[in-house]
């Protein structure tokens, strides 16, 4: 992999600026999560209308198109694999966009054809996990190219884009040879890998081992400092921060840290007796943690012993302009989900960490996963719940902490990978299985 170019904040910050401006204007987030009620079930865009095709219900005036699906033949001769999860949209210039898309495949899943090379293999076959890249015309969404861009990994769940034009793809599988998914594999897993958006085929699968080996979920980068923030999908997960030795060059190594609250609070989950209140800020600092390659998969236990804050299944994480948002899938008194906000101080002062939203009703918000900030100032969260009747939604959340339904998937699977085109016209999202990648447009409200 070539060294990435210098940080470019303009496009990276575009989708976070409106949200930051609204929050800075004094909009209150006090109180628990709330459901938009005035004007019906969706006071922002109106009620959802049934999709005749049985894929995705949207408000009136909105539409979607399917731009990629399971089994489509790609330019490299393979076919689009299943289990599409986290995804990032990156401007390639020249009127082109790249969607780099994770596939959360395990060793026995179909790779969509033989992969020429990758990080690891099983019984002589490169492992099926990794990424595909879809290159689109930014105006028409015409498919210009589609191909495998990373192979040989396991359970690539989520990740995050970087300011220098790449996608960080994270393995949610801290397994070793002989362990679960590990029959026949030769290498340890549970790493972060980097995929340049301008790749034209398979990239070298180089694990960024200094970023730790654990049950990785997602990542985001502060464009000012170059620090990478990382989530972990475990019931007793932590929030991590990686300080690179060279800003923008993650393969050069760095320091991994865990977040500790200065006021002594050690559990954000609000299970049992709730201890975190929406809107209350807590001073946060970061402690180095060693032995980050963690052969015993015990980073979270060692971090907790240092006083690190426990988070219930940390999943989606996304950077706005001056703050980042973290989704806890089953946190909260009702175990329906929480969203936290972290404001990095970028100085010697403590960071500020707070509970931004907590659901108390499954009709309001139910098991949030991937999330992103929007040009119109709202969060959009992909739900990932599997109950007897699976009704996963795209949930909007206003700067005031009010949740509303933006879409409902009619397929019995999760939504994942929500991200915006740089011009804010298209919202891209995946249906997990069978893989569908959708582009949604409509009369988005302005900031």
Secondary structure, DSSP 8 states (H G I E B T S, - for coil): --------HHHHHHHHHHHHHHHHTT----SS-EE--TTSS-TTT--EE--TTSSEEEETT-EEEEEEETT-B-TTS-B--S-EEEEEEEEEETTEEEEEEEE---TTS--SS--S--S-EETTEE-SEEEEEEEEETTT--EEEEEEEEEEES-EEEEEE-TTSEEEEEE-----TTSTT-TT--S----EEEEETT--S-------GGG--S-EEEEEE-TTT--EEEEE-STTB--EEEEESSTT-GGG-EEEEEEEETT---B-S--SS----BT-EEEEEEEE---TT-TTS-HHHHHHHTT--BBSSEEEEEE-SS-EEEEETT-STTSS-EEEEEE--SSSS-EEEEEEEE---TTT--SEEEEEE-TTS-EEEEE---SSS---EEEEE-TTSEEEEEEEE-SSS-EEEEEE-TTSS-EEEEETTTTEEEEEE------
